[in-house]
Amino acid sequence: MVKLAGLKQIFGNKSNIMINIKSCLLFIPLLLAGTSFRPQNTQVWNNKKCAVVLTYDDAIDVDLDNVVPALDSMKLKGTFYIIGSSPVVNKRMGEWRRAAKHGHELGNHSLFHPCDGSLPGRSFVGPDNDLSKYSVARTVDEIRATNSLLKAIDGKDVRTFAYPCGDRKIGDVFFYEQLRNDFAGARGVTPGLQTIDKVDLDNVDCYAINGQTADYMIALVKKAMETHTLLVFLFHGVGGGHNLNVSLKEHSQLLHFIKQNEKDIWVAPMVDVAVRIREYQVANHLKRN
């Protein structure tokens, strides 16, 4: 027991002793919390270590034949970036509608998938779908028309956009600047892992997969968990159907790893993650100002 006289030397009279002891007791939990509690790391991604978004481009048959059944079997949700003019949209609209009802996002990948044919390595771009020959107004109108089509399928007003070929500009104009209010965010094609405060919702980073192994993809997930960051995968063909492809086996191994570690990984469609990022960034901007 510490003698009262000794406490008086430190704190003063008896009443001050009791007040200061209570203050110390209240302060101890805060000290302990400060050593282990880091809100940005443990709460921002839906109380998980990181966020992982699985995206699939172009509205092709394998999306419905291979990917949706695989995701549904594990109760995982993905984002399918739809080209409005794809014949697979017209022929299999009921299946896209069911996918949306199961929680998958139908994202906007433009009406005709125009890419900038003036860039190197773009010999595949035809004159009718050459973004460099588009006006900004035409681009915006076609993207908004695709939103109308997608709403007719899934009934939703909020979704995300993905740049065809990753092309963001017509001449010197970033056309998405006229579309910010139409979308929760836009996915680009630049690889990267970012914390929630650093994500650019006008151009969300992602890792394009074409022939990589499950080990490579799982290593990215582990890195995202370690760094508390957002990881977005970009797939085209899964088990065929596209010249950019990942095998069914490798894709399945990735899904199984994610499912096995779901307690630490927030797996959600891009729209849900984008909405969360915007809420966080707006709230923190208001705090700073």
C-alpha positions as CSV (number, residue, x, y, z in Angstrom):
1,M,0.0,0.0,0.0
2,V,1.3,3.5,-0.8
3,K,1.0,5.7,2.2
4,L,-1.4,8.7,1.9
5,A,1.5,11.0,2.8
6,G,3.4,9.8,-0.2
7,L,0.4,10.3,-2.5
8,K,-0.1,13.8,-1.1
9,Q,3.4,14.7,-2.2
10,I,2.5,13.6,-5.7
11,F,-1.2,14.7,-6.1
12,G,-1.9,17.1,-3.2
13,N,-4.9,16.8,-0.8
14,K,-7.2,13.7,-0.4
15,S,-9.9,14.9,-2.8
16,N,-7.3,15.6,-5.5
17,I,-5.8,12.2,-4.9
18,M,-9.2,10.5,-5.7
19,I,-9.8,12.7,-8.8
20,N,-6.3,12.0,-10.2
21,I,-6.5,8.3,-9.6
22,K,-9.8,8.1,-11.4
23,S,-8.3,10.1,-14.3
24,C,-5.4,7.7,-14.5
25,L,-7.8,4.7,-14.5
26,L,-9.8,6.2,-17.3
27,F,-6.7,7.0,-19.3
28,I,-5.2,3.5,-19.1
29,P,-7.7,1.9,-21.6
30,L,-7.0,4.7,-24.1
31,L,-3.3,4.0,-23.8
32,L,-3.9,0.3,-24.4
33,A,-6.2,0.9,-27.3
34,G,-3.6,3.2,-28.9
35,T,-1.1,0.4,-29.1
36,S,-3.3,-2.1,-31.0
37,F,-6.4,-0.3,-32.5
38,R,-5.9,1.2,-35.9
39,P,-9.3,2.1,-37.4
40,Q,-8.0,2.6,-40.9
41,N,-6.6,-0.9,-41.0
42,T,-9.4,-2.9,-39.1
43,Q,-12.6,-1.1,-39.9
44,V,-12.7,0.6,-43.3
45,W,-13.0,-2.6,-45.3
46,N,-16.2,-3.8,-43.7
47,N,-14.3,-4.8,-40.6
48,K,-11.9,-7.0,-42.7
49,K,-8.2,-6.6,-43.4
50,C,-8.7,-5.8,-47.1
51,A,-11.2,-5.6,-50.0
52,V,-11.1,-7.8,-53.0
53,V,-13.2,-7.1,-56.1
54,L,-13.6,-9.7,-58.9
55,T,-14.4,-8.1,-62.2
56,Y,-15.2,-9.8,-65.6
57,D,-15.3,-7.8,-68.8
58,D,-17.2,-7.9,-72.1
59,A,-20.4,-9.9,-71.4
60,I,-19.3,-13.2,-73.0
61,D,-20.8,-16.6,-72.7
62,V,-18.3,-18.0,-70.2
63,D,-19.4,-15.3,-67.7
64,L,-22.7,-17.1,-67.5
65,D,-21.5,-20.6,-68.2
66,N,-18.4,-20.7,-65.9
67,V,-18.1,-17.7,-63.7
68,V,-21.5,-17.1,-62.3
69,P,-22.0,-20.7,-61.2
70,A,-18.5,-20.8,-59.6
71,L,-19.2,-17.6,-57.7
72,D,-22.7,-18.7,-56.7
73,S,-21.4,-22.0,-55.4
74,M,-19.2,-20.2,-52.9
75,K,-21.6,-17.3,-52.2
76,L,-19.2,-14.8,-53.6
77,K,-20.3,-11.7,-55.6
78,G,-18.6,-10.2,-58.6
79,T,-18.9,-7.4,-61.1
80,F,-19.6,-8.1,-64.8
81,Y,-18.8,-5.2,-67.1
82,I,-21.3,-5.3,-69.9
83,I,-20.9,-4.2,-73.5
84,G,-24.4,-3.1,-74.3
85,S,-24.3,-4.3,-77.9
86,S,-23.0,-7.8,-77.0
87,P,-25.2,-10.5,-78.6
88,V,-24.8,-12.4,-75.3
89,V,-26.8,-9.6,-73.6
90,N,-29.6,-9.9,-76.1
91,K,-29.7,-13.7,-76.2
92,R,-29.3,-14.4,-72.5
93,M,-30.9,-11.4,-70.9
94,G,-32.9,-13.6,-68.4
95,E,-29.7,-15.1,-67.1
96,W,-28.1,-11.7,-66.6
97,R,-31.2,-10.6,-64.7
98,R,-30.9,-13.7,-62.5
99,A,-27.2,-13.0,-61.9
100,A,-28.1,-9.4,-60.8
101,K,-30.8,-10.8,-58.5
102,H,-28.2,-13.1,-56.9
103,G,-26.1,-10.0,-55.9
104,H,-23.7,-9.6,-58.8
105,E,-23.2,-6.1,-60.3
106,L,-23.9,-5.5,-63.9
107,G,-21.4,-2.7,-64.6
108,N,-21.2,-0.4,-67.7
109,H,-18.5,-1.2,-70.3
110,S,-20.0,1.1,-72.9
111,L,-22.3,0.4,-75.8
112,F,-19.8,-0.6,-78.5
113,H,-16.5,-0.9,-76.6
114,P,-14.7,1.9,-78.5
115,C,-10.9,2.0,-78.1
116,D,-8.4,4.6,-79.2
117,G,-7.1,3.2,-82.6
118,S,-4.4,5.9,-82.8
119,L,-2.4,4.3,-80.1
120,P,0.4,1.8,-80.8
121,G,-0.7,-1.9,-81.0
122,R,-4.3,-1.1,-81.8
123,S,-4.6,-2.7,-85.2
124,F,-7.6,-4.6,-83.8
125,V,-9.6,-1.4,-83.6
126,G,-12.0,-0.9,-86.5
127,P,-13.0,2.5,-87.9
128,D,-16.5,2.3,-86.5
129,N,-15.3,1.7,-82.9
130,D,-12.3,4.0,-82.9
131,L,-12.5,6.2,-79.8
132,S,-10.1,8.7,-81.4
133,K,-12.8,9.5,-84.0
134,Y,-15.6,9.8,-81.4
135,S,-16.8,13.1,-80.0
136,V,-17.1,13.5,-76.3
137,A,-20.8,14.0,-76.6
138,R,-21.2,10.7,-78.5
139,T,-19.2,8.9,-76.0
140,V,-21.2,10.2,-73.1
141,D,-24.5,9.5,-74.9
142,E,-23.6,5.9,-75.6
143,I,-22.5,5.2,-72.1
144,R,-25.7,6.7,-70.7
145,A,-27.7,4.6,-73.2
146,T,-26.0,1.6,-71.8
147,N,-26.9,2.6,-68.3
148,S,-30.6,2.7,-69.4
149,L,-30.2,-0.8,-70.9
150,L,-28.7,-2.1,-67.7
151,K,-31.4,-0.6,-65.6
152,A,-34.0,-2.3,-67.7
153,I,-32.3,-5.6,-66.9
154,D,-31.5,-5.2,-63.2
155,G,-33.7,-2.2,-62.1
156,K,-30.7,-0.5,-60.4
157,D,-29.7,3.2,-60.5
158,V,-26.2,2.9,-59.0
159,R,-23.4,1.0,-60.7
160,T,-19.8,1.5,-61.8
161,F,-18.0,2.0,-65.2
162,A,-15.0,0.3,-66.8
163,Y,-13.0,2.1,-69.5
164,P,-12.8,0.0,-72.7
165,C,-9.1,-0.8,-73.3
166,G,-8.4,1.5,-70.3
167,D,-8.7,4.6,-72.6
168,R,-9.8,7.7,-70.7
169,K,-9.3,10.5,-73.1
170,I,-10.6,11.8,-76.4
171,G,-7.9,14.1,-77.6
172,D,-7.0,16.1,-74.4
173,V,-10.4,15.6,-72.7
174,F,-11.1,13.1,-69.9
175,F,-14.6,12.2,-71.0
176,Y,-15.5,10.6,-67.6
177,E,-15.5,14.1,-66.1
178,Q,-19.0,14.5,-67.6
179,L,-20.1,11.1,-66.2
180,R,-19.0,11.3,-62.5
181,N,-22.6,11.9,-61.3
182,D,-23.7,8.8,-63.4
183,F,-21.5,6.3,-61.5
184,A,-20.2,5.3,-58.2
185,G,-16.7,5.0,-59.7
186,A,-14.7,3.9,-62.7
187,R,-12.3,1.0,-63.0
188,G,-9.1,1.5,-65.1
189,V,-6.4,-0.9,-66.0
190,T,-3.3,0.2,-64.1
191,P,-2.0,-2.3,-61.6
192,G,-1.8,-1.3,-58.0
193,L,-2.8,-1.8,-54.4
194,Q,-4.0,1.3,-52.5
195,T,-5.4,2.2,-49.1
196,I,-8.9,3.6,-48.9
197,D,-7.7,7.2,-48.7
198,K,-5.6,6.9,-51.8
199,V,-8.0,5.2,-54.2
200,D,-8.9,7.4,-57.2
201,L,-12.6,6.6,-57.9
202,D,-12.2,8.1,-61.4
203,N,-9.6,5.5,-62.3
204,V,-9.5,2.5,-59.8
205,D,-6.4,0.4,-60.1
206,C,-6.7,-3.3,-61.0
207,Y,-4.6,-6.4,-62.0
208,A,-5.4,-7.8,-65.4
209,I,-5.1,-11.5,-65.5
210,N,-4.1,-13.4,-68.7
211,G,-2.5,-16.8,-68.1
212,Q,-1.2,-16.1,-64.6
213,T,-1.2,-18.9,-62.0
214,A,-3.3,-19.2,-58.9
215,D,-0.1,-18.8,-56.9
216,Y,0.4,-15.4,-58.5
217,M,-3.2,-14.3,-57.8
218,I,-3.2,-15.6,-54.2
219,A,0.1,-13.8,-53.5
220,L,-1.7,-10.5,-54.5
221,V,-4.5,-11.3,-52.1
222,K,-2.0,-12.0,-49.3
223,K,-0.3,-8.7,-50.0
224,A,-3.6,-6.8,-49.9
225,M,-4.3,-8.4,-46.5
226,E,-0.9,-7.4,-45.2
227,T,-1.2,-3.8,-46.4
228,H,-4.9,-3.3,-45.8
229,T,-5.5,-2.3,-49.3
230,L,-8.0,-2.7,-52.2
231,L,-7.3,-5.4,-54.7
232,V,-9.3,-5.5,-58.0
233,F,-8.9,-8.4,-60.4
234,L,-9.7,-7.9,-64.1
235,F,-10.7,-11.1,-66.0
236,H,-11.9,-11.7,-69.5
237,G,-12.1,-15.3,-70.5
238,V,-12.3,-17.9,-67.7
239,G,-11.8,-21.4,-69.1
240,G,-11.8,-20.0,-72.7
241,G,-14.1,-17.7,-74.6
242,H,-11.6,-14.9,-75.0
243,N,-8.0,-14.4,-76.2
244,L,-7.2,-13.0,-72.7
245,N,-7.8,-16.0,-70.5
246,V,-7.3,-17.7,-67.2
247,S,-7.8,-21.5,-66.7
248,L,-10.8,-22.8,-64.8
249,K,-8.5,-24.5,-62.4
250,E,-6.4,-21.5,-61.5
251,H,-9.5,-19.3,-61.2
252,S,-11.2,-21.9,-59.0
253,Q,-8.1,-22.1,-56.7
254,L,-8.2,-18.3,-56.3
255,L,-11.9,-18.4,-55.3
256,H,-11.3,-21.2,-52.8
257,F,-8.5,-19.3,-51.2
258,I,-10.6,-16.2,-50.9
259,K,-13.5,-18.2,-49.4
260,Q,-11.3,-19.9,-46.9
261,N,-10.0,-16.5,-45.7
262,E,-13.3,-14.6,-45.9
263,K,-13.1,-13.6,-42.3
264,D,-10.2,-11.4,-43.3
265,I,-11.3,-10.4,-46.8
266,W,-14.2,-8.3,-47.8
267,V,-15.4,-9.7,-51.2
268,A,-17.9,-7.4,-52.8
269,P,-19.0,-6.0,-56.2
270,M,-17.2,-2.9,-57.3
271,V,-20.2,-0.7,-56.7
272,D,-20.4,-1.6,-53.0
273,V,-16.7,-1.0,-52.5
274,A,-16.8,2.3,-54.5
275,V,-19.7,3.6,-52.4
276,R,-17.8,2.7,-49.2
277,I,-14.7,4.4,-50.5
278,R,-16.6,7.6,-51.4
279,E,-18.3,7.7,-47.9
280,Y,-14.9,7.4,-46.2
281,Q,-13.1,9.9,-48.4
282,V,-16.0,12.5,-48.0
283,A,-16.1,12.0,-44.2
284,N,-12.4,12.4,-43.8
285,H,-12.4,15.5,-46.1
286,L,-15.0,17.1,-43.9
287,K,-13.0,16.3,-40.8
288,R,-9.9,18.0,-42.2
289,N,-11.9,21.1,-43.2
